[in-house]
């Protein structure tokens, strides 16, 4: 480049080529595209996910490292990352479904997912039937000629019902139906749905995988290569593309995932047990408690029970609002899976799109409070919750 003028040399900066060494940490490839010497390699890279890197909407080396890491943890063949958890959910739903198709979904769903399914019904004539998350007979009874997908959550948001994945996935597979499972609340540390028959595993990487409340991201893992390539092609067109810096932050957070999950679960056990004995609390929803309707399924499926719990306060919505305005350590905020403890009121926030009947079907009450338990000292967390209850 020494033959060129400074204005030109500033545009064409030198790029280091590594020989004999490699970086310890995954580098951030903060570039929108890649240059080629061979036009054929360039053209080929635009047609398949395992070709050369071409354009960041198609893929990026930092993003690919994240996709490969989570696919490996989940036991899938490959993964496609997205800019958010809902981006991942939408690329799967829109990439698989046609107008007139039918979806079977469990009653208890993340509010954004439920809202998207309602939108598909209204705008595209896609039909949705809802079933209990533990009832394979209900799946079989709901199947229609155009049923394409069974949609489940390993641990449901926010009432923590646990899906009977082996039985539900088996019922779908018997009928030739794909199963997608949102595994965000469990993470690959507690559950790997592909091992139980799922075809697609979804994550909001914003939550436990990232773990530090500093990124937005999503990801879909696939058990089948052909299905992966189909959704990858659609995702390139949809454009729900993740940023490489967010992917890098997620990779950095994932390195402590196992350690964090252990603490999240341990803290949730302390809080759930003590809340269950408090006179201001009508019910506690955490699958690690023997009183939880999903406890038997959860004990067979999971080594531990995640860091999210919900509880119903005596006094309904007024009591819930009073409680949430009284905490001092826990933060009144959306999301979950970060190191900080967060609380919210599902009926007015995450599940505000549901009507009273839908809220009742999901088990959400007017006084339900969801706690995303962080990694603080358990006694400090309990002291804060106890004083707010008082």
Secondary structure, DSSP 8 states (H G I E B T S, - for coil): -TTS-HHHHHHS-------S---SS------SB---S-HHHHHHHTT-TTS---BTTT--HHHHHHHHHHHHHHT-SEEEEESSHHHHHHHHHHHH--TT-EEEEESS--HHHHHHHHHHHHHH--EEEEE-TT-HHHHHHH--TTEEEEEEESB-TTT--B--HHHHHHHHHHTT-EEEEE-TTTHHHH--GGGGT-SEEEEETTTTTT-SS----EEEEESSHHHHHHHHHHHHHHT----HHHHHHHHHHHTTHHHHHHHHHHHHHHHHHHHHT-TTEEEEE-TTSTTSTTHHHHHHH-SS--SEEEEEETTHHHHHHHHHTT-SSSEE-S---SSS-EEE-GGGTTTTTS-HHHHHHHT--TTEEEEE--SS-HHHHHHHHHHHH-
